[in-house]
Every structure is written in C-alpha cells, then in structure tokens.
Amino acid sequence: MAKSKKQGGRGRATVETVGADVDGGHAELVPDRDRPRGFTLLIDSAPQSHVDLDDPTYLEFAYQRRLGHIADLVAPPGRPVQALHLGGGAFTLARYVAATRPRSTQQIVEIDAPLVQLVRRELPLDGSWRIRVRGGDAREGLAKVPDGWADLIIADVFSGARTPAHLTSTEFAAEVRRALRPGGFYAANLADGPPLSYVKAQIATVRTVFPELCLTADPAVLRGRRFGNAVLLASDHELPIAELTRRAATDPHQGRVEHGRALADFTGGAAPVTDASAKPSPAPPPSVFE
C-alpha cells in the first residue's frame, strides 16, 4: 500500500490519498475536499465510485444517483429488501440501501479480492448492516443465488473500464430473471459512446428476457455526442416511468428517460447478444479521464 501527497479542504484535517495495487490495476482512495470523510475510488486514474462515510445516502456520481432512484422505487419507502450487487467497487449502493432501507439483506459479488480488502480497511461497512461480500466472478456468484431471491439486482461490473463479455448476453439476462422475484428490478450500468452500438445491443438483449424496460442517461450521451454512462432498468412488471422521469429531470446533472416506442426507435434494429457472440463493452477514449 502506498500513500500519496496530502490533500485537504479549508477548515478540515489533512487527509492522505491511499493507494494500493489491486487485480484491476492501481487503486486510489482520494479525499473529497468538500466532505470530511468523503472519498473517491479511482482505478488506474479512472473514477469508479464515491463514498461519504458520514452520509451513506449521498451519491456523488450521476449514474449512482440514477441507481439510487431505482433502489428507492423498488418497494415502498423504508421497506427492507433483498439486494444483489454484481460488482462491488467501494460498496456505494449497498451502503445507500442499508441506510435508506434498514434491515435489508444484501450480497455483493466482487472478483477483485485486493480491492475488497482495501475498501474494507479504509472505508469500513457499518457492523449492523446485513451485507455479505462474496469473492468471485459475478456470473458464477449470480448462479448461486436461489430462484426469486432478489428484489433488486444491480450490475455494475467493469474489468478495467470495460464490462466483461460474459455479463452481456441473453443467457446472463436469463440468470438475472431467474434470481429476481416477480416484480423485482434489474438495473445495469452501461458505458458507451457514439454510435451507442453496445447500449442498443444491450437493450435488445435484455428485452428477450424482460418485457418492461427503460433507459436513463444524460441527454448528450443519448444523442451520441459523448462517451458516458446509461442505466438500463428492466422488470417483468410495469415500471415507475413517471417518477423516474421526474427524478432524472431534477437531478443536479439532468437525465432523460427513454421507454416504450421511443426506446424501441432508439434501439433500431440492434440484435440480441448471446454467449457465442458477446464482446466486452467498448473502452472509453482517453479524453474521458483528462
């Protein structure tokens, strides 16, 4: 483990950046100048997630706020849920669910053991939270989840800056549906840029398994003007489109929700992806991290 130069904001104690080599590259936990116990996780200089140990309900990144909206709407406010997180990062969304829905039962599947050790040591979970962290591949971890166990499944898995191919197929989506209870939500963080071929193929892929879908993203991303994140939400029941749209429109970084005919038109003639044809998500251009 290495520590870099000290950083601090006005009126707060100086805190050091903590770095460690993990399986996915070089990880750093960089202090937030505006939040005394806030940290951003970077891997090979690419921002991955943000955590505020004093306020686990605070979601810094736009895509994480959109996932937070989904977690808010999966069940009545405050009701405990059973959530599965494929990809751990800094456990940001698991912390959010634990804080907003006490007594929830959650599982995190994260393949990068050194990263898990770093996060557990530097950004420890509250001992009262019912969160279990499992090591291993996300798809293998998903296969161990009982049928209909989860109210919410969040897929936010990146190897480096790309989602592995075996987590993008119709066979993977079918495993997700098997593990979800009727009416449960599946949310996937997708990263893509012009011409959005990957996002469109993922919509087509998930549509083979789930009848109800919507996509939330920054309008510039949806128009193919820049590389960025889009959150795909799917269920076997009607989705809360009106409330998601309202929340996206009032976010600090406004988002747009596409669904129904508009989403079908956006997807165009994209073909579903199978295990035989799957490829990793596209790598972001270097300019994204400049």
Buried (B, 14 or more C-beta within 10 A) or exposed (E): EEEEEEEEBEEBEEBBBBBBEBEBBEBBBBBBEEBBBBBBBBBBEBBBBBBBBEBBEBBBBBBBBBBBBBBBBBBEEEEBBBBBBBBBBBBBBBBBBBBBBEEBBBBBBBBBEBBBEBBEEBBEBEEEBEBEBBEEBBBEBBEEBEEBBBBBBBBBBBBBBBBBBBBBBBBBBEBBBBBBBEEBBBBBBBBBBEEBEBBBBBBBBBBEBBEBBBBBBBEEBBEEEEBBBBBBBBBBEEBBBEEBBEBBEEBEEEBBBBBEEEBBEBBEEBEBBBEEEBEBBBEBEEEBEE
